[in-house]
């Protein structure tokens, strides 16, 4: 029996999506003191952890939270990319990866919402 099936996930994609939102929320909260306590990082981290919990529990409202996170993270990463790209290549690469992964997991969850959240 696979690890994902022991945790009540029908597919590996659902497990990876939940793990993505949980891990990014934890990383954002860990980075909070290192970045000077900006409130948008805290709100995004907490919302990511709540979205992961909603996906894990298969709650219908988690799709709305993931949609809100999609727009918030897109604005956050594009803004940061614009101002950091010329000065810090590593931060720019990590922000680009974060944006692409957020878009990919949001579209995966939106396209499979009937099977994932039932």
MOBEL-V326089 format. One record per residue. N is the residue number from 1. RES is the residue in three letters. SS is DSSP state (~ for helix, > for strand, _ for the rest). D_CENTER is the distance of its C-alpha to the mean C-alpha in Angstrom with 2 decimals. Layout:
n/res/ss/d_center
N/RES/SS/D_CENTER
N/RES/SS/D_CENTER
This chain:
n/res/ss/d_center
1/UNK/_/27.10
2/UNK/_/23.65
3/UNK/~/21.08
4/UNK/~/18.67
5/UNK/~/21.68
6/UNK/~/22.58
7/UNK/_/19.35
8/UNK/_/20.11
9/UNK/_/17.87
10/UNK/_/19.85
11/UNK/_/18.08
12/UNK/~/16.41
13/UNK/~/13.72
14/UNK/~/12.83
15/UNK/~/12.88
16/UNK/~/10.76
17/UNK/~/8.00
18/UNK/~/8.40
19/UNK/~/8.75
20/UNK/~/5.68
21/UNK/~/3.71
22/UNK/~/7.15
23/UNK/~/7.83
24/UNK/~/5.57
25/UNK/~/6.86
26/UNK/~/10.12
27/UNK/~/10.36
28/UNK/~/10.00
29/UNK/~/12.58
30/UNK/~/14.69
31/UNK/~/14.83
32/UNK/_/15.87
33/UNK/~/19.56
34/UNK/~/19.71
35/UNK/~/18.77
36/UNK/_/21.24
37/UNK/_/19.30
38/UNK/_/17.92
39/UNK/~/16.87
40/UNK/~/13.99
41/UNK/~/12.18
42/UNK/~/13.10
43/UNK/~/12.16
44/UNK/~/8.60
45/UNK/~/8.42
46/UNK/~/10.39
47/UNK/~/8.67
48/UNK/~/5.39
49/UNK/~/8.26
50/UNK/~/10.18
51/UNK/~/7.97
52/UNK/~/8.09
53/UNK/~/11.72
54/UNK/~/12.32
55/UNK/~/11.36
56/UNK/~/13.50
57/UNK/~/16.25
58/UNK/_/16.06
59/UNK/_/16.31
60/UNK/_/16.87
61/UNK/~/15.37
62/UNK/~/11.80
63/UNK/~/12.02
64/UNK/~/13.05
65/UNK/~/10.31
66/UNK/~/7.71
67/UNK/~/10.36
68/UNK/~/10.68
69/UNK/~/7.17
70/UNK/~/7.96
71/UNK/~/11.16
72/UNK/~/10.44
73/UNK/~/8.14
74/UNK/~/10.78
75/UNK/~/13.54
76/UNK/~/12.43
77/UNK/~/12.11
78/UNK/~/15.21
79/UNK/~/17.13
80/UNK/~/16.52
81/UNK/~/17.41
82/UNK/~/20.51
83/UNK/~/21.77
84/UNK/~/20.92
85/UNK/_/21.71
86/UNK/_/25.42
87/UNK/_/25.34
88/UNK/_/22.62
89/UNK/~/21.88
90/UNK/~/19.59
91/UNK/~/17.26
92/UNK/~/17.44
93/UNK/~/16.66
94/UNK/~/13.60
95/UNK/~/12.30
96/UNK/~/13.29
97/UNK/~/11.55
98/UNK/~/8.16
99/UNK/~/9.10
100/UNK/~/10.48
101/UNK/~/7.84
102/UNK/~/5.49
103/UNK/~/8.96
104/UNK/~/9.99
105/UNK/~/7.69
106/UNK/~/8.22
107/UNK/~/11.82
108/UNK/~/12.17
109/UNK/~/11.31
110/UNK/~/13.46
111/UNK/~/16.19
112/UNK/_/16.40
113/UNK/~/15.89
114/UNK/~/19.56
115/UNK/~/19.50
116/UNK/~/16.17
117/UNK/_/16.78
118/UNK/_/20.53
